[in-house]
Amino acid sequence: MRLLVDGEWRAVEVEPERPLLWVLRDALGLTGTKYGCGIGLCGACTVLVGDEAVRSCALPVSAVGDRPVTTVAGLARDGEPSVVQQAWIDLEVPQCGYCQPGQVLAATALLRRNPAPTDADIDRAMTNLCRCGTYGRIRAAIHLAARRIADGARP
Amino acid sequence: MTLTRRALLGQGLGLCLLVALPAAASPAADAREDRPPGEPVDEEVPFGAWLRVAPDGAVTVMLAATELGQGVMTALPMLVAEELDIPLDRVRVRFAPAARAYRFSFGEEGPIRMQLTGGSRSVAQLSEPMRRAGATARALLVAAAARRWGLPAGRLHTAEGAVHGPGGRRLGYGELAAEAAALPVPRGVRLKPPSRWKLLGTSPPRLDTPAKVLGTAVFGIDARLPDQLAATVRAAPSFGGRLRALDPAPALAVPGVEDVVVEDTWFAVVARDTWTAFRAARALRPDWEPGPHAGLDTKTVEDHLAARLDADRGFRVRGDGDLDRALARAARTLEAEYRLPYLHHATLEPMNATALVDGDRAEVWVPTQNQQQSLTALHRATGVPRSRCRVHTTLAGGGFGRRAEVDVVEQVGRVTRRFPGRPVALVWTREEDFTHGFYRPAVTARLRGGVDASGRPIAYGVHLCGTNIAERYVPPALANRGPFLNFVVEGLAELPYALGAVEVRFTRAELPVPVGSWRSVGNSHNAVFKECFIDELLALGGRDPVEGRLELLRDAPDHARVLRLAAETAGWGGPGGARGVAVHASFGSVVATVVEVSVEDDRLRVERITAAADCGPVVHPDIVRQQVEGGSLFALSAALHGGLEFRDGGVAQDNFHAYPVLRLARAPAVDVRLVRGSRRSRGGVGEIAVPPLAPALLNAVRAATGRAVRSLPLSRHFTV
C-alpha cells in the first residue's frame, strides 16, 4: 500500500484495517501523532487528510486512499514553523505538550476553511482534549494566527 | 507538603546507586552507550552533579525533577543561568539519572530527600542548590581566568558566558572549563542579591515549547529502540481480583504476536507493534476470579462513608475551644453533609514504559514522577542488581500525581526479563488506564457551625471520612493517628479563620479502591469543606463572602491580600453574573479564586474565573500564570464532570465518553493576578490553583440559585 504522508509517497505493508495512527507511529516512525483514547474522543491523534482534521486512531488506513496525509511533522515549510505553530510558540501554549500536535492540526484545518474564525467557530471546531487546561491560550493563538493570515501568511 | 508526608514517603524506599546519564532525546543512542555510571558525555566537563560545561561553552543542567508541563525544564536552568551569567539559550537540559545526588528535600522541616516530582516543591526546594551550583561554577571559572592572566579575581567579571578582564580580555567558559573544574571548590560562595537579578523574575521563552509544537518532543510512548517489541496488559477488572485461567491461543493466532505473559493478577500480550498487541489482547477471554470485593458498586461506597460517620466519632485532629459549648451558645446553627467522589488523573498520555534487560543490566525509559522508586521497581521485577539498573526519564504527557506510581515499571520489568536483549515498549490502552488508577479518595464530611447574635461565625466543626492515602506507605494504625493524618486533613487542620471553636475529626474508610496523590492531594477535598461551609455560615449570619472572610482573616494577612486582589479584579459586588469566592493556602502559597456563573433552568455555565496568587518570589511569572490558568481548568473539569462509578467491584468508566473532561467550548477565560511585593518565601506553584476552584464554583452556584449544592460533580445536578 502507498500513502502520501507529509509530501512524500511511502510504501507500507500493513493490514487494511489498521488505523492510520498506528501506521504513522509504528510503520513510518512519525511519533508526533499521539495515541490518547483509541476511539476518536480525545483528538491527540489528529492529522489532516486533505484539508480535513481527522482522528487517525479511528480511521482504517485503507480509507485514506490517495488523499494527502499531513502530520505535525509536515507543517513546517523550509524549516520554518507554520503560522499556526508560530502562534503557538509566541503565546507559549503548551504545558505538558502531549495534545498539542493534535490541537495545532485541528486549528490548521479550521483556519484553512475559515481564516477568520469567531469564538463560536473556535468552540465548534476545537474539540480536542487538553488535561493541562491550555484552552485559553489555544483560543488566543488561533486568533493571533488568523490576524497573521489576514496580513498575508499562509495557514 | 509537611513533615508528615516527608516522613512517610521515606519509608520502604531503599538505596539507589548512581546510574548512567540518559540522553533525553535519543533512547536509541543512549542504549548503545555503555558508559560507566555518572560518566559525562562527549567532552563535557562536570562541575559537581548539577552542571557540565562543553568546550563550545554550552552549559548542561541536570534536572532532578520531571517536566510534566509545570515548567521545571525552564525554571531550573534559569536559576543556574542567573548565577553563571550565561544566556538561557546557551543552556541545555538533561533529565538526571536515578541517583542519590539528585534526591531533594521536602522542605525545611525534615531530613527526607527523594527524587520524586511532587508536592509542588521542585523549584522551591531546588532553587538553592541550582543557584549554588551556578555560583560555584562561576567562581571556579573566574579563578581559572585569573590564573591564566595573572590577575586578581576581583578585577574580573562575568557576562554572556565568558570571563572578562581589563583591556578587553575575554575567555569563554568552554575555554576555561577543564582548568576550572580541576581547581579546589571554593567555600561560602555568595549568591547574587535579588537586586542584581537579570533573568529571575522575567519570562523568557520556555525551553520545551518549540519541540512540543513542532512534534519532535519525545514522550515515554515515543521511546524507540532498535528491534523493540510492543506489549499491552490487562489486569483484573475488580479490586483484589486474580487471573484464574487464560487460553492464550486466540492471541497467539494473530500474526505478529510473540507471546502471552501470564502473571498472578494480570497478563501481557507481546507483539511486533502496539496495535497488534492491542488487537490480540482483545481476542482473549480471560477467566478472572473476582476476589473479595465483587459486590462493590457506587452506592456501596457512599453508604459505607455515611455508615462510618454514623458509627464513629472520629480521631480528633484539631480542637480549639469547646465546639459543643460554642454551638449551644450560638444564635443560629447549621449542619451540612458534603460528599465528594473518587477522581481519576486521566493523563492524556496513557501509562507506559519501555525496558531492556540485557545480560546483567536493566534499563527503563519512562515518563515517571518517581525516579527513585522506578529504580527499585525495575530491580525487583527483573532481579538485576540495583547497581546495574538505570532509569531514563522522558517527557511526560501529564502527571498530576499518577506518575508517582511505578506499577507500569514493575509490569514492563516482569515482561521484558523474558526477552533478553530485546527492548519491550509497554503501552496501556486508555481503558486499562481508566480502570487501573490510583484515585483521589472519595470523602464525605459532616459539618456543624454557628454564628453569634451579630452574625459572626463562632463555631466550626468538621468530621470527615475517607481513605487516607498514607495507608499506601505505612500500616493503618500508624497512618491514621498522629502526623500521617496530614495527607487526609491538610488544609483543614490549618484553618486560617479566627473562629473561636474549631474541631476537625477524621474517621477511616475501609474501602478497597486503590488511592494515590491527585494534584493538591488532601487540599483537593478539604478546600471544599472549609470554603463552602464558611460561605454557608457567613450567609447564615448575613455577611458578604468577601467582607465576612476578611473579618475572620485578621491573623492571616497573606490570605486577606490575595482575597482582596481577586475580589477587586473580578469586580466583586459589581454587575455581572452570580459570583462565588474561595481562598486557600497550599504548598507554601495562597490562592484566592472568584468564579462567575449563570444558571438558567437546569443549565449551568461558568462564565469567568479570576485567580490571585501569592507564591513568594517568582522565577518565571508566565509559567506561574500557566499553572494557575491550567490548574483552575483542571479543577473545573473535575468539579463539573469528575466522579468515578463502580460496578462489580471495579471501575465502571473506561474511556472519555463515560468520564468526560472539560473541552475548550466550556472553558472560561481565567484572569490571573500575581501579588506584587510578596512577603512570603518561595512557595509551590503546580498544584495551588486546584483547591479553591471547586468551592468558589459551588459558592457561585449557591449565589445564583439560593440552593447549597453539597456534592460533586455538578453534572449530577445541572446540565453542564
HADDOCK unambig.tbl for C-alpha pairs under 7 A between the chains (distance, minus, plus):
assign (segid A and resid 22 and name CA) (segid B and resid 275 and name CA) 6.36 0.50 0.50
assign (segid A and resid 26 and name CA) (segid B and resid 273 and name CA) 6.70 0.50 0.50
assign (segid A and resid 31 and name CA) (segid B and resid 222 and name CA) 5.84 0.50 0.50
assign (segid A and resid 32 and name CA) (segid B and resid 215 and name CA) 4.52 0.50 0.50
assign (segid A and resid 32 and name CA) (segid B and resid 216 and name CA) 6.18 0.50 0.50
assign (segid A and resid 36 and name CA) (segid B and resid 348 and name CA) 5.74 0.50 0.50
assign (segid A and resid 36 and name CA) (segid B and resid 349 and name CA) 5.97 0.50 0.50
assign (segid A and resid 36 and name CA) (segid B and resid 350 and name CA) 6.63 0.50 0.50
assign (segid A and resid 36 and name CA) (segid B and resid 430 and name CA) 6.77 0.50 0.50
assign (segid A and resid 37 and name CA) (segid B and resid 430 and name CA) 5.10 0.50 0.50
assign (segid A and resid 37 and name CA) (segid B and resid 655 and name CA) 6.89 0.50 0.50
assign (segid A and resid 41 and name CA) (segid B and resid 656 and name CA) 6.59 0.50 0.50
assign (segid A and resid 72 and name CA) (segid B and resid 214 and name CA) 6.35 0.50 0.50
assign (segid A and resid 72 and name CA) (segid B and resid 215 and name CA) 5.67 0.50 0.50
assign (segid A and resid 73 and name CA) (segid B and resid 214 and name CA) 6.53 0.50 0.50
assign (segid A and resid 73 and name CA) (segid B and resid 215 and name CA) 6.13 0.50 0.50
assign (segid A and resid 85 and name CA) (segid B and resid 213 and name CA) 6.03 0.50 0.50
assign (segid A and resid 88 and name CA) (segid B and resid 213 and name CA) 6.83 0.50 0.50
assign (segid A and resid 89 and name CA) (segid B and resid 209 and name CA) 6.30 0.50 0.50
assign (segid A and resid 89 and name CA) (segid B and resid 210 and name CA) 6.22 0.50 0.50
assign (segid A and resid 89 and name CA) (segid B and resid 213 and name CA) 6.86 0.50 0.50
assign (segid A and resid 92 and name CA) (segid B and resid 209 and name CA) 6.70 0.50 0.50
assign (segid A and resid 94 and name CA) (segid B and resid 209 and name CA) 6.39 0.50 0.50
assign (segid A and resid 94 and name CA) (segid B and resid 212 and name CA) 6.95 0.50 0.50
assign (segid A and resid 95 and name CA) (segid B and resid 69 and name CA) 3.91 0.50 0.50
assign (segid A and resid 95 and name CA) (segid B and resid 70 and name CA) 6.41 0.50 0.50
assign (segid A and resid 96 and name CA) (segid B and resid 68 and name CA) 5.23 0.50 0.50
assign (segid A and resid 96 and name CA) (segid B and resid 69 and name CA) 3.53 0.50 0.50
assign (segid A and resid 96 and name CA) (segid B and resid 396 and name CA) 6.62 0.50 0.50
assign (segid A and resid 96 and name CA) (segid B and resid 397 and name CA) 5.28 0.50 0.50
assign (segid A and resid 96 and name CA) (segid B and resid 398 and name CA) 5.57 0.50 0.50
assign (segid A and resid 97 and name CA) (segid B and resid 69 and name CA) 6.96 0.50 0.50
assign (segid A and resid 97 and name CA) (segid B and resid 212 and name CA) 5.24 0.50 0.50
assign (segid A and resid 97 and name CA) (segid B and resid 397 and name CA) 6.59 0.50 0.50
assign (segid A and resid 98 and name CA) (segid B and resid 348 and name CA) 6.87 0.50 0.50
assign (segid A and resid 98 and name CA) (segid B and resid 349 and name CA) 6.66 0.50 0.50
assign (segid A and resid 98 and name CA) (segid B and resid 397 and name CA) 4.90 0.50 0.50
assign (segid A and resid 100 and name CA) (segid B and resid 212 and name CA) 6.87 0.50 0.50
assign (segid A and resid 100 and name CA) (segid B and resid 213 and name CA) 6.26 0.50 0.50
assign (segid A and resid 101 and name CA) (segid B and resid 213 and name CA) 6.22 0.50 0.50
assign (segid A and resid 101 and name CA) (segid B and resid 215 and name CA) 5.81 0.50 0.50
assign (segid A and resid 123 and name CA) (segid B and resid 664 and name CA) 6.26 0.50 0.50
assign (segid A and resid 123 and name CA) (segid B and resid 665 and name CA) 4.37 0.50 0.50
assign (segid A and resid 126 and name CA) (segid B and resid 664 and name CA) 6.56 0.50 0.50
assign (segid A and resid 127 and name CA) (segid B and resid 663 and name CA) 6.17 0.50 0.50
assign (segid A and resid 127 and name CA) (segid B and resid 664 and name CA) 6.52 0.50 0.50
assign (segid A and resid 129 and name CA) (segid B and resid 663 and name CA) 5.82 0.50 0.50
assign (segid A and resid 131 and name CA) (segid B and resid 347 and name CA) 6.67 0.50 0.50
assign (segid A and resid 131 and name CA) (segid B and resid 348 and name CA) 6.54 0.50 0.50
assign (segid A and resid 131 and name CA) (segid B and resid 634 and name CA) 6.41 0.50 0.50
assign (segid A and resid 132 and name CA) (segid B and resid 630 and name CA) 5.26 0.50 0.50
assign (segid A and resid 132 and name CA) (segid B and resid 634 and name CA) 6.39 0.50 0.50
assign (segid A and resid 133 and name CA) (segid B and resid 629 and name CA) 6.89 0.50 0.50
assign (segid A and resid 133 and name CA) (segid B and resid 630 and name CA) 4.08 0.50 0.50
assign (segid A and resid 133 and name CA) (segid B and resid 631 and name CA) 6.94 0.50 0.50
assign (segid A and resid 133 and name CA) (segid B and resid 633 and name CA) 5.18 0.50 0.50
assign (segid A and resid 133 and name CA) (segid B and resid 634 and name CA) 5.90 0.50 0.50
assign (segid A and resid 134 and name CA) (segid B and resid 630 and name CA) 5.96 0.50 0.50
assign (segid A and resid 135 and name CA) (segid B and resid 664 and name CA) 5.37 0.50 0.50
assign (segid A and resid 135 and name CA) (segid B and resid 667 and name CA) 6.69 0.50 0.50
assign (segid A and resid 136 and name CA) (segid B and resid 669 and name CA) 5.98 0.50 0.50
